[in-house]
Amino acid sequence: MTPDIATYLIVFVGVLFLAVVGTPLARKLGLRMKIVDQPDALRKIHTVPTPRVGGIAIYLSTLAAALLLPGVFRELSGILIGASLVSFLGFWDDRFSLGAGAKLAGQLLAVGLVMASGVTVHLFPFRALDLAVTAIWLIGITNAINLLDNMDGLSAGISAIAAAHFSLLCAFSGQYLVGALSVAVMAACIGFLVYNWNPAMIFMGDSGTLFLGLTLASLGIKLRFPANVPFVTWMVPLLVLGVPIFDTTLVTISRLRRGLNPLTTPGTDHSSHRLTYAGLTRREAVFVLYIVAFVYGLLAIFVTRADFLEGYIVGGLVALTGLVALWRFERRPFWPARPTPTQK
């Protein structure tokens, strides 16, 4: 066993233990502080009040791994500081409810810290364009993971699968430190998922979704593929995070089409909900999206070794499939004949 693999195993077991032990403690904290998600028939599918502070356990267990591996913290301190900021912002929002402007301002500050540490894309001849694309990517994925937290086990499971693929890609390219943080994120999500699987005992809350979103988005930028060229491998992070990207695109287009604000309108119109409208149970809907995320990850691994033609054929087919799915999900049986008021 190589030293890198041994370290990955130690990180995985350690963080998994911390998350499994820490999540029930976070649940007790949420109940004591009354940070609880109340049922709402029009916009939520759970039926009993549920604490929404599970993200604290995900954040602290991941941070513990980074602090115990000094090299990881030094190399990725900008990511961890920015992700810590949005996690605190999310906790504050769960507790006191921040306005949309305050949340966006906090996210922009966190993204600025991440970018100032050197985490940016290098795709274009103009530096300003690279910075603009980086900011859009970081903000977009951060909020996409947040929006994906709409059914028990979904956001945590998809994040775990994405982190698992990132860790594999890092192992293939020799990026030990980025891989170690990816393993920590994966283990934290799996440990939390023990209590978040349907029926959930605790929700992640914004403290977890925003932390995972910014961390995964940053890890996607940090990936390097020496065996291929950026003109092909730029699509790898998009494939790994394809499920949250698709879900956010779906609800944005659907709500705009119905004359609703995509940023402020809640509702049961996500891809997971639409699968249940078609007859799947909630667990089955989540599992189907797990499979899609896993397949996307495998395609991403293939693209890292693909030539120009192969890579763009895969990317084109995925994009075409996504467009067909967007069109199909707006029609029965994936969309009810008589939507609720928030669905319009």
ROPADO-94899 format. One record per residue: residue in one letter; z, x, y of N, C-alpha, C in turn. Coordinates in steps of 0.001 Angstrom, whole numbers, padded with zeros to 6 digits, always signed. Atoms other than C-alpha are relative to their C-alpha. Last residue first. Layout:
! ROPADO-94899
AZXYZXYZXY ...
This chain:
! ROPADO-94899
K+001018+000729-000751-011132-048140+027641-001224-000254-000861 Q+001263-000480+000560-009120-045582+025638-001194-000628+000718 T+000153-001399-000376-006018-046002+027780-001288+000585-000569 P+000231-000206-001433-006433-049785+027598-000193+001444+000403 T-001198+000348-000754-006813-049771+023783-000246+000261+001477 P-000961-001040-000325-010327-049600+022355+001211-000557+000742 R-000738+000453-001181-012022-052654+020889+001064+001025+000332 A+000871+000956-000711-014762-051606+018453+000658-000491+001268 P-000251+001433+000232-012702-048605+017466-000902-000885+000835 W-000473+000520-001281-014285-045130+017494+000159-001506-000132 F-000895-000983-000615-014816-043024+014370+000531-000457+001368 P-001401+000437+000073-016189-045963+012343+000995+000946+000693 R-000748+000473+001159-017999-046523+014635-000480+000718-001261 R+000488+001240+000601-019516-044416+017369+000853-000385-001197 E-000059+001030-001031-018320-041750+019809-000438-001358-000538 F-001397+000385-000206-017515-039427+016902+000170-001047+001102 R-000456+000902+001067-021188-039389+015895+001411-000509+000246 W+000724+001269-000071-022474-037973+019189+000562-001001-001012 L-000379+000641-001261-019828-035238+019323-000653-001374+000126 A-001337+000557+000185-020418-034502+015611+000493-000685+001268 V+000144+001199+000834-024148-034084+016216+001353-000676-000194 L+000636+001029-000828-023416-031696+019089-000181-001301-000778 G-000970+000509-000954-020974-029720+016942-000568-001102+000874 T-000923+000854+000747-023476-029399+014111+001040-000616+000929 L+000726+001226+000319-026051-028068+016572+000889-000992-000749 A+000149+000764-001241-023566-025532+017972-000704-001329-000259 V-001329+000524-000343-022599-024396+014472-000080-000851+001260 L-000305+001081+000939-026262-024089+013490+001366-000621+000294 G+000819+001162-000319-027039-022090+016634+000292-001183-000905 G-000481+000601-001229-024145-019706+016109-000763-001258+000372 V-001313+000595+000271-025109-019090+012501+000533-000704+001238 I+000264+001154+000872-028768-018541+013418+001313-000720-000308 Y+000405+001123-000848-027628-016384+016323-000449-001207-000805 G-001088+000474-000851-025645-014063+014098-000381-001218+000804 E-000993+000692+000825-028351-013778+011441+001113-000600+000854 L+000575+001249+000491-031055-012956+013995+001018-000796-000804 F+000265+000942-001092-029017-010354+015889-000468-001351-000529 D+000922-000518-000995-027589-008616+012819-000298-001103+001022 A+001356+000540+000004-024487-009878+011070-000873+000714+001015 R+000895-000929+000709-021383-007823+010351-001454-000440+000028 T-000369-001365-000374-018986-009442+012847-000891+001045-000665 V+000711-000397-001221-020914-012700+012372+000349+001428+000400 F+001389-000326+000327-019688-013005+008774-000742+000536+001226 I-000044-001277+000719-016052-012818+009887-001414+000440-000365 A-000273-001035-000990-016745-015570+012420+000036+001379-000649 L+001255-000261-000698-018357-017703+009714+000181+001087+001055 L+000850-000761+000925-015187-017343+007644-001347+000338+000642 G-000512-001369+000068-013117-018428+010637-000823+000878-000928 Y+000400-000677-001230-015314-021479+011196+000466+001454-000005 V+001432-000302+000150-014789-022406+007544-000525+000715+001243 F+000120-001085+000971-011009-022155+007956-001456+000422-000178 A-000441-001233-000660-011063-024253+011124-000137+001195-000926 V+001029-000360-000980-013132-026940+009387+000365+001309+000686 I+001153-000517+000762-010729-026936+006430-001103+000441+000958 Y-000358-001323+000536-007719-027293+008726-001200+000629-000707 L+000181-000928-001117-009519-030150+010501+000444+001406-000370 V+001443-000159-000221-009837-031953+007173-000258+000983+001131 F+000494-000923+001025-006135-031302+006464-001500+000232+000143 V-000421-001359-000363-005126-032891+009766-000562+001005-000994 A+000752-000372-001206-007159-036018+009004+000331+001429+000413 E+001374-000319+000407-005747-036182+005465-000835+000448+001190 R-000028-001279+000717-002179-035974+006758-001400+000422-000414 R-000234-001066-000974-002863-038722+009287+000020+001367-000670 T-001381-000015-000437-004426-040939+006627+000182+001127+001009 L-000870-001041+000541-008184-041196+006572+001439-000228+000435 G-000637+000335+001263-009989-044502+007126+000894+001064-000601 A+001006+000072+001064-012585-043880+009826+000628-000218-001372 Y+000733+001252-000192-010035-044713+012535-001023-000201-001122 T-000837+001077+000546-007908-041930+011021-000656-001358+000211 L+000069-000073+001463-010747-039458+011580+000868-001074-000638 R+001259+000641+000401-010997-040657+015176-000202+000073-001515 H-000141+001459-000039-007339-039888+015754-001258-000682-000535 S-000914+000392+001080-007791-036274+014593+000166-001516-000047 S+000727-000037+001269-010873-035834+016817+000885-000421-001173 H+000318-001351+000464-008937-036947+019877-000694-000061-001363 D+001452-000134+000110-009124-040451+021363-000417+001410-000422 T+000228-000366+001405-005515-041590+021031-001501+000076-000253 G+000642+000961+000882-004840-041592+024745-000196+000534-001403 P-000423-000160+001394-003589-039768+027786-000745-000990-000877 T-000015+001218+000807-005619-039632+031017+000488+000298-001414 T-001251+000736-000169-004657-036791+033348+000101-001248-000864 L-001169-000866-000086-007210-034088+032639+001315-000773+000008 P-000257-000692+001278-010163-036157+031373+001274+000828+000006 N-000277-001405-000336-009981-038597+034327+000351+000750-001278 L-001402-000393-000027-011512-041805+033020+000126+001465+000386 G-000510+000092-001353-014919-043368+033773+001468+000344+000133 R-000689+001277-000177-015775-044078+030153+000631-000160+001382 R+000961+001058+000284-018364-041300+029983+000603-001380+000224 L+000907+000072-001149-015901-038964+031645-001005-001125-000183 R-000731+000620-001108-013341-039832+028977-000856-000083+001257 S-000255+001410+000285-015761-039181+026123+000697-000685+001166 I+001248+000751-000133-017075-035931+027583+000249-001492-000183 T+000482-000126-001381-013583-034518+028106-001256-000828+000219 V-000774+000925-000844-012201-035902+024838-000459+000076+001457 L+000146+001404+000383-014993-034318+022797+000731-000932+000954 T+001325+000439-000458-015071-030995+024644-000200-001485-000279 T-000078+000105-001459-011319-030585+024140-001329-000480+000582 D-000843+001149-000330-011656-031365+020431+000085-000203+001513 F+000710+001253+000274-014612-029016+019978+000824-001196+000449 I+001105+000084-000969-012857-026093+021685-000756-001309-000186 P-000500+000431-001316-009654-026792+019723-001086-000087+001063 V-000567+001352+000077-011658-026721+016457+000611-000434+001332 G+000992+001065-000127-013869-023730+017314+000582-001398-000011 L-000689+001065-000733-011051-021261+017925-000908-001214+000195 V-001369+000057+000509-012265-018811+015272+000767-001147+000644 L+000007+000580+001335-015868-019642+016168+001419-000151-000541 L+000366+001403-000146-015389-019055+019894-000010-000702-001354 P-001183+000782-000396-013508-015819+019159-000305-001493+000157 V-001040-000008+001031-016536-014537+017165+001241-000778+000433 M-000239+001358+000497-019239-015637+019665+001125-000061-001038 W-000668+000802-001019-019097-012416+021684+000356-001380-000528 T-001392+000316+000346-019901-010554+018441+000746-000804+001068 V-000132+000887+001158-023686-010668+018805+001441-000476-000161 F+001009+001033-000184-024400-009200+022259-000002-000995-001157 P-000559+001177-000684-021102-007341+021859-000995-001140+000174 V+000149-000084-001456-022731-004996+019300+000556-001263+000646 N+001021+000880-000559-021699-004449+015677+000007+000113+001519 A+001162+000061+000888-019754-002114+013392-001126-000861+000564 P+000817-001216-000089-017305-001141+016148-001251-000032-000856 F+000812-000023+001214-016035-004726+016427-000940+001203+000037 R+001103-000954-000120-013169-004982+018911-000726+000084-001336 L+000693-000392+001224-010774-007901+019346-001148+000954+000300 K-000377-001352+000412-008775-007857+022578-000716+000475-001261 I+000650-000970-000885-010598-010890+023998+000262+001429-000467 G+001447+000092+000210-009656-013070+021023-000772+000976+000867 L+000304-000768+001213-006083-011801+021273-001499-000032-000295 S-000056-001423-000350-005958-013077+024857-000329+000877-001197 A+001148-000284-000859-007109-016581+023877-000062+001483+000354 L+001197-000023+000842-004616-016603+021001-001250+000312+000820 T-000059-001150+000903-001739-015620+023293-001256+000097-000850 L+000294-001212-000765-002712-018035+026070+000020+001232-000894 G+001340+000022-000573-002973-020969+023677-000344+001277+000738 L+000997-000294+001041+000080-020087+021613-001407+000060+000587 F-000209-001363+000480+002352-019887+024657-001065+000376-001033 L+000519-000881-001040+000862-023048+026172+000162+001466-000402 T+001464+000085-000051+001328-024946+022909-000586+000940+001047 G+000683-000629+001127+004865-023720+022318-001500+000001+000129 S-000500-001371+000095+006617-024374+025623-000669+000748-001143 D+000844-000893-000786+004340-027412+026024+000477+001447-000054 G-000168+000075-001439+006140-029195+023209-000893+001003+000715 M+000099-001313-000611+006199-028084+019597+000304-000035+001489 F+001302-000308-000572+007416-031341+018131+000044+001364+000683 I-000009-000611-001321+010397-031784+015831-001436+000239+000443 M-001385+000037-000467+011288-033658+012644+000115+000520+001427 A-000593-001148-000679+007610-034397+011975+001450-000262+000392 P-000452+000416-001331+006525-036981+009404+000832+001098+000664 N-000221+001437-000048+004082-035294+008894+000926-000487-001137 W+000946+000713+000855+004456-031530+009002+000385-001474-000059 N+000934+000750-000822+006431-030279+011994-001025-000768-000810 Y-000696+001133-000598+009523-029053+010165-000927-000907+000808 V-000899+000563+001018+007871-026593+007763+000665-001275+000515 L+000726+001073+000676+005168-026117+010428+000835-000639-001108 F-000187+001237-000745+007612-024092+012511-000600-001187-000729 G-001415+000331+000047+007729-021356+009887+000316-001294+000726 I-000275+000503+001350+003942-021463+009536+001469-000390-000139 C+000578+001340+000131+003473-021180+013304+000296-000597-001374 A-000802+000913-000817+005874-018245+013576-000512-001437-000129 A-001262+000263+000694+004164-016483+010657+000868-000982+000769 M+000263+000778+001201+000708-016810+012237+001304-000384-000703 V+000330+001357-000430+001935-015633+015644-000240-000892-001218 A-001234+000617-000498+003610-012595+014067-000253-001441+000432 V-000814+000354+001172+000475-011777+012061+001283-000690+000432 S+000657+001144+000635-001613-011898+015245+000790-000471-001210 L-000349+001178-000800+000896-009610+016991-000643-001258-000595 A-001422+000275+000204+000581-007088+014147+000436-001232+000796 G-000192+000663+001284-003220-007316+014217+001448-000369-000250 V+000464+001367-000202-003348-006496+017911+000183-000808-001282 L-000960+000655-000877-001230-003428+017158-000390-001456+000279 Y-001317+000210+000600-003176-002267+014090+000919-000826+000900 Q-000811+000300-001190-006709-002618+015416+001406-000418-000444 G-001026-001002-000240-008425-000870+012477+000824-000209+001253 S+000435-000902-001064-011632-002929+012574+001051+001048+000367 F+001324-000550+000287-011222-004696+009220-000423+001046+001030 A-000130-000909+001142-007474-005134+009741-001332+000661-000321 C-000641-001227-000485-008096-006591+013198+000152+001024-001121 L+000999-000713-000781-010564-009116+011778+000561+001309+000543 L+000989-000569+000939-008020-010116+009149-001045+000822+000745 S-000656-001124+000677-005299-010527+011790-000934+000653-001007 F-000082-001127-000923-007632-012641+013938+000639+001208-000673 H+001337-000603-000078-008415-014807+010925-000025+001169+000982 A+000279-000661+001278-004722-015401+010288-001367+000678+000013 A-000713-001281-000003-004121-016117+013970-000233+000765-001291 A+000682-000885-000955-006820-018808+013911+000658+001378+000009 I+001279-000393+000611-005362-020349+010751-000759+000950+000912 A-000293-000921+001101-001843-020336+012225-001284+000502-000658 S-000367-001286-000604-003107-021879+015478+000302+001036-001075 I+001243-000597-000491-004865-024636+013512+000282+001355+000637 G+000829-000419+001127-001650-025318+011612-001290+000667+000427 A-000624-001147+000669+000609-025345+014659-000873+000515-001139 S+000109-001173-000871-001753-027578+016646+000589+001240-000661 L+001371-000384-000329-002227-030066+013799-000069+001280+000826 G+000505-001143+000741+001130-030335+012063-001341+000538+000447 D-000948-000872+000690+001948-033830+013294-000715+001115-000759 M-000331+000568+001306-000798-035199+015528+000871+001003-000745 N+000033+001454-000069-001721-034740+019195+000282-000675-001330 D-001305+000385+000536-001030-031060+019821+000157-001508+000078 L+000109+000172+001448-004737-030334+020258+001315-000450-000630 L+000579+001302+000295-004456-030928+024002-000052-000281-001500 N-000947+001019-000474-002096-027969+024349-000512-001404-000325 I-001065+000030+001008-004338-025760+022202+001045-001045+000384 A+000577+000598+001201-007238-026714+024509+001040-000078-001121 N-000111+001453-000084-005095-026055+027591-000604-000704-001210 T-001409+000358-000177-004534-022402+026775+000174-001511+000004 I-000618-000010+001326-008101-022154+025464+001479-000350+000085 G+000573+001018+000880-009575-023247+028792+000684-000062-001355 I-000493+001310-000408-007274-021240+031041-000474-001080-000972 L-001451+000011+000176-007942-018011+029125+000587-001360+000372 W-000351-000042+001420-011681-018641+028762+001504-000138-000200 I+000364+001296+000567-012178-019681+032394+000396-000079-001465 A-000941+000994-000516-010268-016629+033612-000282-001382-000587 T-001317-000231+000593-012234-014272+031378+000990-001071+000436 V+000063+000493+001378-015574-015799+032403+001351+000173-000687 A+000080+001463-000057-014705-015297+036075-000009-000598-001409 L-001319+000518-000370-013554-011717+035492+000003-001525+000033 D-000929-000224+001107-016722-010798+033610+001366-000614+000297 L+000354+000999+001006-018834-012392+036345+000897+000129-001228 A-000510+001289-000458-017039-010389+039016-000289-001098-001017 R-001420+000107+000325-017661-007198+037048+000574-001356+000400 F-000771+000220-001219-021426-007660+037174+001456-000261-000354 P+000135-001165-000885-023459-006101+034358+000813-000126+001281 F+001027+000134-001030-022093-008716+031936-000083+001247+000878 L+001272+000496+000508-020247-008673+028620-001140+000110+001007 H+000934-001002-000539-016995-006805+029107-001390-000334-000550 V+001228-000184+000767-014306-009451+028659-000860+001060+000684 T+001171+000696-000543-010915-008980+030227-001189+000226-000912 V+000556+000905+001006-007417-007966+029129-001115-000817+000637 G+001225-000536+000588-006760-004995+031408-000638-000877-001052 S-000361-000998+001016-003127-005614+032366-001221+000569-000717 A-000391-001225-000696-004275-007326+035561+000390+001101-000974 M+001217-000706-000414-006085-009887+033390+000332+001310+000702 V+000697-000466+001206-002858-010920+031669-001226+000824+000375 L-000792-001101+000562-000962-011094+034951-000678+000585-001237 G+000170-001170-000861-003736-013176+036544+000766+001206-000521 V+001322-000556+000315-003693-015543+033566-000267+001236+000846 A-000116-000653+001305+000043-016057+034057-001317+000657-000405 L-000813-001204-000177-000444-016765+037767+000118+000769-001307 L+000841-000983-000691-003293-019171+037011+000756+001303+000235 Q+000955-000547+000974-001122-020965+034458-000898+001059+000633 G-000726-000876+000912+001693-021373+036981-000915+000638-001025 A-000354-001199-000760-000704-022759+039590+000740+000996-000884 L+001201-000820-000133-002174-025167+037041+000301+001295+000744 K+000322-000566+001321+001277-026453+036093-001227+000901+000081 A-000975-001048+000296+002283-026874+039738-000298+000656-001341 G+000254-001149-000869-000899-028782+040531+000925+001154-000282 A+001185-000714+000491-000558-031092+037524-000284+001244+000828 G+001270+000581-000391+002982-032070+038527-001165+000850-000489 L+000654-000593-001160+005967-030829+036575-001281-000757+000328 S+001321+000562-000335+007980-033011+034220-000549+000553+001308 F-000062+000655-001309+011709-032042+034166-001319-000640+000440 R-001340+000418-000424+012509-030936+030619-000033-000846+001270 D-000575+000892+001007+009095-030753+028975+001338-000562+000462 D+000747+001255-000065+007651-029323+032207+000543-001005-001012 W-000418+000661-001231+010372-026672+032383-000697-001356+000144 F-001345+000511+000234+009702-025766+028746+000501-000770+001220 G+000094+001147+000889+005986-025500+029474+001355-000617-000292 L+000583+001092-000778+006562-023240+032476-000073-001271-000852 F-001083+000485-000862+008860-021066+030367-000490-001184+000832 S-000961+000635+000893+006096-020807+027754+001175-000563+000797 V+000480+001361+000263+003542-020175+030511+000928-000728-000967 L-000019+000814-001210+005585-017229+031789-000461-001425-000284 S-001392+000385-000248+006266-015817+028339+000087-000917+001216 A-000306+001075+000935+002520-015888+027613+001443-000471+000144 G+000705+001213-000423+001862-013866+030761+000311-001184-000897 I-000628+000447-001252+004564-011362+029857-000669-001276+000502 L-001315+000570+000295+003389-011138+026245+000698-000499+001259 I+000160+001269+000710-000265-010667+027172+001349-000669-000194 G+000587+000958-000936+000537-008011+029772-000174-001373-000632 S-001045+000528-000880+002888-006248+027350-000553-001028+000984 L+000328+001386-000284+000166-005879+024714+001004-000653+000944 E+001440+000242-000033+000002-002108+024271-000334-001397+000519 R+000626-000845-001031+003612-001398+025199-001478-000341+000158 F-000399+000477-001332+004952-004393+023246-000659+000831+001100 V+000635+001280-000269+002947-003577+020129+000330-000455+001410 G+001408-000253-000282+003985+000073+020216-000746-001273+000337 P+000213-000427-001391+007621-000922+020524-001457+000240+000356 L+001122-000934+000191+007586-002860+017215-000410+000486+001387 L-000412-000897+001079+011031-004528+017309-001094+000991-000374 L-001036-000896-000514+010188-006000+020718+000466+000993-001062 A+000602-000931-000961+006899-007436+019467+001032+001003+000519 A+000840-000949+000739+008550-008968+016400-000597+001037+000934 A-000885-000916+000725+011291-010536+018523-000800+001044-000761 L-000438-001042-000928+008656-012004+020861+000904+001012-000692 T+001141-000892-000254+007062-013891+017978+000403+001149+000906 S+000237-000745+001233+010425-015311+016853-001181+000952+000147 L-001036-001020+000190+011334-016231+020431-000225+000810-001273 Y+000038-001052-001017+008051-018032+021190+001001+001122-000301 I+001250-000752+000164+007788-020003+017967-000041+001177+000950 A-000136-000796+001221+011464-021019+018122-001254+000839-000250 I-000982-001052-000268+011124-022123+021743+000142+000906-001209 G+000682-001185-000500+007932-023999+020882+000948+001146+000318 G+000253-000932+001100+010002-026383+018804-000696+001267+000439 V-000304-001364-000442+011280-027984+022019-000233+001027-001114 R+001267-000684-000221+009857-031501+021676+000220+001418+000540 P-000129-001153-000905+012733-033451+020126-001319+000739+000133 T+000072-001296+000679+011572-036714+018476+000139+001134+001004 P-000199-001088-000962+012281-040352+019397+000116+001341-000719 V-001418-000240-000279+010911-042556+016559+000123+001120+001034 T-000717+001261-000155+007491-044196+016044+001486+000181+000274 H-001292-000055+000673+005002-041347+016395+000823-001229+000371 I+000022+000623+001319+001417-042302+017279+001324+000122-000734 K-000585-000898+000997+001286-041743+021005+000099-000718-001326 R+000468-001367-000155-000777-043182+023895+000529+000970-001041 L+001322-000142-000594-000680-046965+023779-000527+001422-000011 A+001056+000558+000849+002172-047461+021305-001400+000233+000549 D+000809+000762-000954+004519-045115+023145-001227-000495-000756 P+001198+000687+000505+007350-043466+021219-000707-000790+001103 Q-000207+001402+000340+009745-041234+023198-001302-000617-000529 D+001244+000741-000212+009448-037443+023133+000200-001429-000498 V+000450+000795+001139+012909-035907+023478-001269-000751+000378 I+001424-000298-000162+014338-033216+025711-000706-000609-001208 K+000801+001226-000137+017748-034903+025720-001455+000291+000373 M+000493+000027-001379+019559-031590+026312-000851-001237+000299 R-001127-000131-000910+021649-032073+023164-000444-000097+001458 L-000793+001230+000029+018719-033437+021170+001150+000067+000999 G+000770+001071-000601+016449-030585+022250+000759-001319+000038 L+000009-000216-001448+019102-027994+021496-000740-001129+000702 K-001328+000377-000493+019643-029438+018022+000086+000159+001521 R-000085+001460+000091+015901-029232+017392+001346-000497+000528 A+000725+000534-001160+015810-025643+018655+000057-001525+000006 L-000869-000240-001154+018506-024793+016107-000657-000519+001278 P-001074+001011-000013+016414-026481+013406+000973+000190+001163 T+000524+001320-000370+013439-024304+014521+001065-001101-000071 G-000126+000331-001414+015368-021021+014522-000463-001397+000372 V-001400+000148-000382+015997-020619+010792+000126-000526+001433 V-000588+001011+000894+012416-021261+009690+001456-000259+000370 A+000519+001313-000384+011058-019399+012733+000615-001105-000854 L-000548+000376-001301+013295-016368+012202-000466-001396+000409 F-001423+000297+000146+012466-016215+008495+000604-000478+001318 L-000086+001262+000745+008722-016446+009148+001459-000424-000155 V+000262+001073-000962+009061-013732+011798+000072-001359-000676 G-001048+000061-001010+010709-011360+009337-000181-001145+000973 V-001224+000513+000621+008417-012134+006400+001106-000163+001048 F+000200+001379+000462+005246-011741+008475+001297-000597-000549 V+000073+000883-001171+006415-008653+010348-000112-001454-000447 I-001353+000052-000567+007461-006941+007113+000037-000940+001201 L-000833+000796+000902+004152-007852+005477+001420-000140+000543 Y+000407+001398-000121+002153-006581+008459+000883-000900-000866 T-000544+000497-001259+004144-003358+008457-000348-001469+000204 A-001446+000133+000181+003383-002788+004768+000652-000557+001266 I-000215+001205+000800-000312-003489+005410+001488-000238-000206 D+000335+001164-000810-000375-000919+008227+000275-001295-000756 P-001064+000308-000966+001514+001691+006202-000285-001243+000836 T+000087-000801-001220-001039+001453+003355+001134-000373+000958 M+000000+000844-001194+000000+000000+000000+000000+000883+001249 
